[in-house]
Amino acid sequence: MTENTLSNSKGRAKPKKSVKEAAVGYLSRRDHAEKELRQKLIARGYSAEEVDQAIDFCQDYNWLNDVRYASITVRNGIAKGWGELRIQQEMAMKGVESSVIDQVLEAADIDWNQHACEVAQRKFGQTPIDTPKEKAKRYRFMQSRGFNFDQIAYAFGQDEEY
């Protein structure tokens, strides 16, 4: 065999596993979004045509399903104490379509204000906010978790000003 038959266009050695085996291997460990799986397979050296065929194969058997992936991401995000914005960002980074994200979040039927209260309670307990510095610290924490300002204000019951 010549060197050209052993490598692909990027000069990397041809993968030993078939693209279908590699795809199923990734999916056996955890669910993936279609775009995420496509990127992983292409990075391993498979051609775009091979990757398309493997993705179609996995979708035919319902092993690859963006709606299921998004549902799992929502459930896991809520368990981690993430807000709606953080969960949306996570799914968008993995390549889930915005229409799928909206569909799954609507179907989840979560009271985000109540969820924000639970996260704040878990993190800060019943200790009152007694300084503007403490208030800013708590708001920053909740923002980093993906809650919007209204949800954060609701969680801390902040009607008064400092």
DRENPA-3360 file (N, C-alpha, C; in nm, 2 decimals, always signed):
BEGIN
1 = MTENTLSN = +0.08/-0.12/+0.00/+0.00/+0.00/+0.00/+0.09/+0.12/+0.00 ~ +0.04/+0.22/-0.07/+0.11/+0.35/-0.07/+0.07/+0.44/+0.05 ~ +0.15/+0.54/+0.07/+0.12/+0.63/+0.19/-0.01/+0.70/+0.17 ~ -0.05/+0.73/+0.04/-0.17/+0.80/+0.02/-0.30/+0.72/+0.06 ~ -0.29/+0.59/+0.05/-0.41/+0.50/+0.08/-0.42/+0.49/+0.24 ~ -0.31/+0.52/+0.31/-0.31/+0.50/+0.45/-0.35/+0.63/+0.53 ~ -0.36/+0.74/+0.46/-0.39/+0.86/+0.53/-0.50/+0.94/+0.46 ~ -0.56/+1.03/+0.53/-0.67/+1.11/+0.47/-0.61/+1.24/+0.43;
9 = SKGRAKPK = -0.69/+1.33/+0.40/-0.65/+1.46/+0.34/-0.57/+1.55/+0.44 ~ -0.58/+1.52/+0.57/-0.51/+1.60/+0.67/-0.38/+1.53/+0.71 ~ -0.35/+1.42/+0.65/-0.22/+1.35/+0.68/-0.23/+1.26/+0.80 ~ -0.35/+1.24/+0.86/-0.36/+1.15/+0.97/-0.39/+1.01/+0.92 ~ -0.35/+0.92/+1.00/-0.38/+0.78/+0.97/-0.53/+0.75/+0.97 ~ -0.57/+0.66/+0.87/-0.71/+0.62/+0.86/-0.75/+0.55/+0.99 ~ -0.86/+0.59/+1.05/-0.91/+0.52/+1.18/-0.92/+0.37/+1.15 ~ -0.90/+0.29/+1.26/-0.91/+0.15/+1.25/-1.05/+0.10/+1.26;
17 = KSVKEAAV = -1.14/+0.16/+1.34/-1.28/+0.13/+1.35/-1.36/+0.18/+1.23 ~ -1.47/+0.12/+1.20/-1.56/+0.18/+1.10/-1.62/+0.30/+1.16 ~ -1.67/+0.39/+1.08/-1.73/+0.51/+1.13/-1.86/+0.47/+1.21 ~ -1.93/+0.37/+1.17/-2.05/+0.33/+1.25/-2.01/+0.28/+1.38 ~ -1.91/+0.20/+1.39/-1.86/+0.15/+1.52/-1.82/+0.26/+1.61 ~ -1.75/+0.36/+1.56/-1.71/+0.48/+1.64/-1.83/+0.56/+1.69 ~ -1.93/+0.58/+1.60/-2.05/+0.65/+1.64/-2.12/+0.58/+1.75 ~ -2.14/+0.45/+1.73/-2.21/+0.37/+1.83/-2.13/+0.37/+1.96;
25 = GYLSRRDH = -2.00/+0.37/+1.95/-1.92/+0.37/+2.07/-1.94/+0.50/+2.15 ~ -1.94/+0.61/+2.08/-1.97/+0.74/+2.15/-2.10/+0.74/+2.21 ~ -2.20/+0.69/+2.14/-2.34/+0.70/+2.19/-2.37/+0.60/+2.30 ~ -2.28/+0.49/+2.31/-2.30/+0.40/+2.41/-2.26/+0.45/+2.55 ~ -2.17/+0.55/+2.54/-2.12/+0.61/+2.67/-2.21/+0.72/+2.72 ~ -2.27/+0.80/+2.63/-2.37/+0.90/+2.66/-2.43/+0.95/+2.54 ~ -2.55/+1.02/+2.56/-2.62/+1.08/+2.44/-2.54/+1.20/+2.39 ~ -2.55/+1.22/+2.26/-2.48/+1.33/+2.20/-2.58/+1.40/+2.11;
33 = AEKELRQK = -2.56/+1.53/+2.09/-2.63/+1.61/+1.99/-2.57/+1.57/+1.85 ~ -2.65/+1.58/+1.75/-2.61/+1.54/+1.61/-2.48/+1.61/+1.57 ~ -2.48/+1.74/+1.59/-2.37/+1.83/+1.55/-2.24/+1.79/+1.63 ~ -2.26/+1.76/+1.76/-2.15/+1.72/+1.84/-2.09/+1.59/+1.80 ~ -2.17/+1.49/+1.77/-2.12/+1.36/+1.72/-2.05/+1.38/+1.59 ~ -2.11/+1.46/+1.50/-2.05/+1.48/+1.37/-1.91/+1.54/+1.38 ~ -1.90/+1.64/+1.47/-1.76/+1.70/+1.49/-1.66/+1.60/+1.54 ~ -1.70/+1.52/+1.64/-1.61/+1.42/+1.69/-1.57/+1.32/+1.59;
41 = LIARGYSA = -1.66/+1.27/+1.50/-1.62/+1.17/+1.40/-1.53/+1.23/+1.29 ~ -1.56/+1.36/+1.25/-1.48/+1.42/+1.15/-1.34/+1.45/+1.21 ~ -1.33/+1.48/+1.34/-1.20/+1.50/+1.41/-1.12/+1.38/+1.41 ~ -1.19/+1.26/+1.42/-1.11/+1.13/+1.42/-1.06/+1.09/+1.28 ~ -1.10/+1.16/+1.18/-1.04/+1.14/+1.05/-1.14/+1.07/+0.95 ~ -1.27/+1.06/+0.98/-1.36/+1.01/+0.89/-1.41/+1.11/+0.79 ~ -1.44/+1.07/+0.67/-1.49/+1.17/+0.57/-1.63/+1.21/+0.60 ~ -1.67/+1.32/+0.54/-1.80/+1.38/+0.56/-1.91/+1.28/+0.51;
49 = EEVDQAID = -1.89/+1.21/+0.40/-1.98/+1.12/+0.35/-2.00/+1.00/+0.45 ~ -1.89/+0.95/+0.50/-1.90/+0.84/+0.60/-1.98/+0.88/+0.72 ~ -1.95/+1.00/+0.77/-2.01/+1.05/+0.89/-2.16/+1.07/+0.86 ~ -2.20/+1.12/+0.75/-2.34/+1.13/+0.72/-2.41/+1.00/+0.72 ~ -2.35/+0.90/+0.66/-2.41/+0.76/+0.66/-2.42/+0.71/+0.81 ~ -2.32/+0.73/+0.89/-2.32/+0.68/+1.02/-2.43/+0.75/+1.10 ~ -2.45/+0.88/+1.08/-2.55/+0.96/+1.16/-2.69/+0.91/+1.11 ~ -2.71/+0.89/+0.98/-2.84/+0.84/+0.94/-2.86/+0.70/+1.00;
57 = FCQDYNWL = -2.76/+0.62/+1.00/-2.78/+0.48/+1.06/-2.82/+0.49/+1.21 ~ -2.75/+0.58/+1.28/-2.79/+0.59/+1.43/-2.92/+0.66/+1.45 ~ -2.96/+0.75/+1.36/-3.10/+0.81/+1.37/-3.20/+0.71/+1.33 ~ -3.18/+0.62/+1.24/-3.27/+0.52/+1.20/-3.31/+0.42/+1.32 ~ -3.21/+0.40/+1.40/-3.23/+0.31/+1.51/-3.27/+0.39/+1.64 ~ -3.28/+0.52/+1.62/-3.32/+0.61/+1.73/-3.21/+0.61/+1.84 ~ -3.09/+0.59/+1.81/-2.98/+0.60/+1.90/-2.93/+0.74/+1.91 ~ -2.96/+0.82/+1.81/-2.92/+0.96/+1.80/-3.05/+1.04/+1.78;
65 = NDVRYASI = -3.08/+1.12/+1.88/-3.20/+1.20/+1.88/-3.18/+1.33/+1.96 ~ -3.19/+1.44/+1.88/-3.16/+1.57/+1.95/-3.27/+1.61/+2.05 ~ -3.39/+1.57/+2.03/-3.50/+1.60/+2.13/-3.47/+1.52/+2.26 ~ -3.43/+1.40/+2.25/-3.40/+1.32/+2.37/-3.28/+1.38/+2.44 ~ -3.18/+1.41/+2.36/-3.06/+1.47/+2.42/-3.09/+1.60/+2.49 ~ -3.17/+1.69/+2.43/-3.21/+1.81/+2.49/-3.29/+1.79/+2.62 ~ -3.38/+1.69/+2.62/-3.46/+1.66/+2.74/-3.37/+1.62/+2.85 ~ -3.27/+1.53/+2.82/-3.17/+1.49/+2.92/-3.09/+1.61/+2.97;
73 = TVRNGIAK = -3.05/+1.69/+2.88/-2.97/+1.81/+2.92/-3.05/+1.90/+3.02 ~ -3.18/+1.92/+2.99/-3.27/+2.00/+3.08/-3.28/+1.93/+3.21 ~ -3.30/+1.81/+3.22/-3.32/+1.73/+3.34/-3.19/+1.74/+3.42 ~ -3.07/+1.72/+3.36/-2.94/+1.72/+3.43/-2.91/+1.87/+3.47 ~ -2.94/+1.96/+3.39/-2.92/+2.10/+3.42/-2.99/+2.15/+3.55 ~ -3.12/+2.11/+3.55/-3.20/+2.14/+3.67/-3.14/+2.07/+3.79 ~ -3.10/+1.95/+3.78/-3.04/+1.88/+3.89/-2.91/+1.95/+3.94 ~ -2.84/+2.01/+3.85/-2.72/+2.08/+3.88/-2.74/+2.22/+3.94;
81 = GWGELRIQ = -2.87/+2.26/+3.94/-2.90/+2.40/+3.98/-2.88/+2.50/+3.88 ~ -2.89/+2.47/+3.75/-2.87/+2.57/+3.65/-3.01/+2.63/+3.62 ~ -3.00/+2.76/+3.57/-3.12/+2.83/+3.52/-3.14/+2.80/+3.38 ~ -3.25/+2.86/+3.33/-3.30/+2.84/+3.19/-3.19/+2.89/+3.09 ~ -3.13/+3.00/+3.12/-3.03/+3.06/+3.03/-2.91/+2.97/+3.01 ~ -2.86/+2.92/+3.12/-2.74/+2.83/+3.12/-2.77/+2.70/+3.05 ~ -2.89/+2.65/+3.07/-2.93/+2.52/+3.00/-2.94/+2.55/+2.85 ~ -3.00/+2.66/+2.81/-3.01/+2.70/+2.67/-2.87/+2.71/+2.61;
89 = QEMAMKGV = -2.78/+2.78/+2.68/-2.64/+2.80/+2.63/-2.57/+2.67/+2.61 ~ -2.59/+2.58/+2.71/-2.52/+2.44/+2.70/-2.57/+2.37/+2.57 ~ -2.70/+2.37/+2.55/-2.75/+2.30/+2.43/-2.71/+2.37/+2.30 ~ -2.71/+2.50/+2.30/-2.67/+2.57/+2.18/-2.52/+2.54/+2.15 ~ -2.44/+2.53/+2.25/-2.29/+2.50/+2.23/-2.28/+2.36/+2.17 ~ -2.37/+2.27/+2.20/-2.36/+2.14/+2.15/-2.42/+2.12/+2.01 ~ -2.48/+2.23/+1.96/-2.54/+2.23/+1.83/-2.69/+2.19/+1.82 ~ -2.76/+2.20/+1.93/-2.90/+2.17/+1.92/-2.97/+2.29/+1.86;
97 = ESSVIDQV = -3.07/+2.26/+1.77/-3.14/+2.37/+1.71/-3.22/+2.45/+1.81 ~ -3.24/+2.58/+1.79/-3.31/+2.66/+1.88/-3.46/+2.62/+1.89 ~ -3.52/+2.57/+1.78/-3.66/+2.53/+1.79/-3.67/+2.41/+1.88 ~ -3.57/+2.32/+1.88/-3.57/+2.20/+1.96/-3.56/+2.24/+2.11 ~ -3.47/+2.34/+2.13/-3.44/+2.39/+2.27/-3.57/+2.45/+2.32 ~ -3.64/+2.53/+2.24/-3.76/+2.59/+2.29/-3.87/+2.49/+2.32 ~ -3.88/+2.39/+2.23/-3.98/+2.28/+2.24/-3.96/+2.21/+2.37 ~ -3.84/+2.17/+2.40/-3.81/+2.09/+2.52/-3.83/+2.17/+2.65;
105 = LEAADIDW = -3.78/+2.29/+2.65/-3.80/+2.38/+2.77/-3.95/+2.40/+2.80 ~ -4.03/+2.42/+2.69/-4.17/+2.44/+2.71/-4.23/+2.31/+2.76 ~ -4.19/+2.20/+2.71/-4.25/+2.07/+2.75/-4.21/+2.04/+2.90 ~ -4.09/+2.09/+2.94/-4.04/+2.06/+3.08/-4.13/+2.12/+3.18 ~ -4.20/+2.23/+3.15/-4.30/+2.29/+3.24/-4.24/+2.32/+3.38 ~ -4.13/+2.39/+3.38/-4.06/+2.42/+3.50/-4.09/+2.57/+3.55 ~ -4.12/+2.58/+3.68/-4.14/+2.72/+3.73/-4.00/+2.77/+3.77 ~ -3.94/+2.85/+3.68/-3.80/+2.89/+3.69/-3.79/+2.98/+3.82;
113 = NQHACEVA = -3.89/+3.06/+3.85/-3.88/+3.14/+3.98/-3.87/+3.05/+4.10 ~ -3.95/+2.94/+4.10/-3.94/+2.85/+4.22/-3.80/+2.78/+4.22 ~ -3.76/+2.74/+4.10/-3.63/+2.67/+4.09/-3.51/+2.77/+4.14 ~ -3.52/+2.90/+4.10/-3.42/+2.99/+4.15/-3.43/+3.00/+4.30 ~ -3.55/+3.00/+4.36/-3.56/+3.00/+4.51/-3.49/+2.88/+4.57 ~ -3.51/+2.76/+4.51/-3.45/+2.64/+4.56/-3.30/+2.65/+4.56 ~ -3.25/+2.70/+4.44/-3.10/+2.70/+4.43/-3.04/+2.80/+4.53 ~ -3.11/+2.92/+4.54/-3.06/+3.02/+4.64/-3.07/+2.97/+4.78;
121 = QRKFGQTP = -3.17/+2.90/+4.81/-3.19/+2.84/+4.95/-3.08/+2.74/+4.98 ~ -3.05/+2.65/+4.88/-2.95/+2.55/+4.89/-2.81/+2.61/+4.91 ~ -2.78/+2.72/+4.84/-2.65/+2.78/+4.85/-2.63/+2.87/+4.97 ~ -2.74/+2.96/+5.00/-2.72/+3.06/+5.10/-2.80/+3.04/+5.22 ~ -2.89/+2.94/+5.23/-2.97/+2.92/+5.34/-3.06/+3.03/+5.38 ~ -3.08/+3.05/+5.51/-3.17/+3.16/+5.55/-3.10/+3.29/+5.59 ~ -2.97/+3.29/+5.57/-2.90/+3.41/+5.62/-2.94/+3.53/+5.53 ~ -2.97/+3.64/+5.60/-3.02/+3.76/+5.53/-2.91/+3.83/+5.46;
129 = IDTPKEKA = -2.95/+3.91/+5.36/-2.86/+3.99/+5.28/-2.85/+4.12/+5.36 ~ -2.73/+4.14/+5.42/-2.72/+4.26/+5.51/-2.64/+4.37/+5.45 ~ -2.57/+4.35/+5.34/-2.49/+4.46/+5.28/-2.50/+4.45/+5.13 ~ -2.48/+4.57/+5.07/-2.48/+4.57/+4.92/-2.38/+4.48/+4.86 ~ -2.27/+4.46/+4.93/-2.16/+4.37/+4.87/-2.21/+4.23/+4.87 ~ -2.28/+4.18/+4.98/-2.34/+4.05/+4.99/-2.45/+4.03/+4.88 ~ -2.53/+4.13/+4.86/-2.63/+4.12/+4.76/-2.57/+4.10/+4.62 ~ -2.47/+4.18/+4.59/-2.40/+4.17/+4.46/-2.34/+4.03/+4.44;
137 = KRYRFMQS = -2.28/+3.98/+4.55/-2.22/+3.85/+4.55/-2.32/+3.74/+4.51 ~ -2.43/+3.75/+4.58/-2.54/+3.65/+4.56/-2.60/+3.66/+4.42 ~ -2.62/+3.78/+4.37/-2.68/+3.80/+4.24/-2.58/+3.75/+4.13 ~ -2.45/+3.78/+4.15/-2.35/+3.73/+4.06/-2.35/+3.57/+4.05 ~ -2.36/+3.51/+4.17/-2.37/+3.36/+4.17/-2.49/+3.31/+4.09 ~ -2.60/+3.37/+4.12/-2.73/+3.33/+4.05/-2.72/+3.35/+3.90 ~ -2.66/+3.47/+3.86/-2.64/+3.50/+3.72/-2.55/+3.39/+3.65 ~ -2.45/+3.35/+3.72/-2.35/+3.26/+3.67/-2.42/+3.12/+3.65;
145 = RGFNFDQI = -2.52/+3.10/+3.72/-2.60/+2.97/+3.71/-2.70/+2.98/+3.60 ~ -2.72/+3.10/+3.54/-2.81/+3.11/+3.43/-2.95/+3.15/+3.46 ~ -2.97/+3.23/+3.57/-3.10/+3.28/+3.60/-3.10/+3.43/+3.56 ~ -3.22/+3.47/+3.51/-3.23/+3.61/+3.47/-3.26/+3.70/+3.59 ~ -3.26/+3.83/+3.58/-3.27/+3.92/+3.69/-3.40/+3.91/+3.76 ~ -3.51/+3.89/+3.69/-3.64/+3.88/+3.76/-3.64/+3.75/+3.84 ~ -3.59/+3.64/+3.79/-3.59/+3.52/+3.87/-3.50/+3.53/+4.00 ~ -3.39/+3.60/+3.98/-3.30/+3.62/+4.10/-3.37/+3.71/+4.20;
153 = AYAFGQDE = -3.43/+3.82/+4.16/-3.50/+3.91/+4.25/-3.61/+3.83/+4.32 ~ -3.68/+3.75/+4.25/-3.79/+3.67/+4.31/-3.73/+3.58/+4.42 ~ -3.62/+3.51/+4.38/-3.56/+3.42/+4.47/-3.51/+3.48/+4.60 ~ -3.47/+3.60/+4.59/-3.42/+3.67/+4.72/-3.53/+3.76/+4.78 ~ -3.64/+3.77/+4.71/-3.75/+3.85/+4.76/-3.71/+4.00/+4.78 ~ -3.64/+4.05/+4.69/-3.58/+4.18/+4.70/-3.67/+4.29/+4.64 ~ -3.74/+4.35/+4.73/-3.83/+4.46/+4.70/-3.76/+4.59/+4.75 ~ -3.69/+4.57/+4.86/-3.63/+4.69/+4.92/-3.49/+4.72/+4.86;
161 = EY = -3.45/+4.84/+4.87/-3.32/+4.89/+4.81/-3.22/+4.91/+4.93 ~ -3.09/+4.90/+4.90/-2.99/+4.92/+5.00/-2.93/+5.05/+4.98;
% end
